Amino acid sequence: MYNKYLFTLLLVIAVAGTHAQNTYSGSFVHGGITRTYSFYVPAAYSPGQPVPMVIGLHGTSSTGAQFAQYRDFKPIADTANFIVVNPNGSTMLGITFWNYGNVFGSTVDDVVFLEALIDTIASQYSINHQRIYCTGMSNGSFMAYYMACQSNRFAAIAGVTGSMSHTMLNVCNPVRPTPTLHIHGTEDNTNPYAGTSTMVGIEELNAFWVNQNNCDTTPLLTTVPNTDTNDGATAEHYVYTGGTSGNTVELYKVIGGEHTWPGGPMPNSNDVTCMDFSASKEIWRFFSQYQLEPTAIDKYGAAKFKLWPNPANEQLNIDIESNTADITLLDMQGRMLLQQQITNTGTINISQLQSGNYLIKIAGKEFSSVRKVVVY
């Protein structure tokens, strides 16, 4: 497990004896960098009863704390009983950002960091691994889509005011169809609705995920009631149904909206913010419909399934208690590289693999799991 083999966990605030809603902070060293985060636990949480997790990713030059404050999921978490996680990106030249591939020439692996963060919090709290979700704004939205392309841990994804790079879209090969919700203003000057030479336009982004989920290409269109006639924006809601396993893809097209989070205006900002709906509430409404299929994750839980070290460069160690499993190693395009069978424990020789990301599928009689492996 990550928290045992990859980093030293430093939880800053201790859990109180009687449970109440609290925000906790933590850090651990990952990839030679001290990574920081906070997370909110609602009062309804009860140890031993698994709850969903929502990861919220800030934009460039922002922080997890600012995302938590202005894209506030805490009141929703109090009612729906889920844990909200707000990590901080890495920094370069004083700028905080998420690295969805090669941003600013960075080599930081934020995919592995966020997966390690999930495992860190899951080692302290009861998390429903079938109901983990990721959302983000701007650069955080790009990262959320990158997680959908690179990771198998998320039941659904939502993005606001961001998109995908052309490179990301061209190589994106999700392990499974992933439901997505996108919210974007037509007057966004930071990440234009029509796209740029480096960023996919929102119509193309939406079409990509409609195709990935095998949804009907003709959407159900409704106009969001214009409850605030003074905000300078209106909104249209597109819903694409009929996808694999009942998946849908949704788009909120905010007419006149700028680089903002509907329902959550930033102080001292002059950008047009649509106040006719709450992006945070709509994101949770969307997320709450979805969970991973039982065969998509390890039914036995992390306590009875171990894969280490990760990242690795010589061999992978696998521990499956009292079980025989078929092991398949794949590249990120889904091409099989090797197969073998182990009973209880075993090793896989990866010394001949080039550096990069791979997928490992571990399938037994009563379980199946796909994990990402990083070779360096």
PyMOL commands that set and color helices and strands:
alter all, ss='L'
color gray80, all
select helices_A, chain A and resi 2-5+64-70+74-80+103-105+110-122+139-150+166-171+202-212+244-246+279-287+294-296+302-304
alter helices_A, ss='H'
color red, helices_A
select strands_A, chain A and resi 9-11+22-30+33-41+51-57+83-87+90-92+95-97+127-137+156-160+180-185+220-223+234-240+249-255+305-308+315-331+336-349+356-363+368-375
alter strands_A, ss='S'
color yellow, strands_A
deselect
rebuild
show_as cartoon
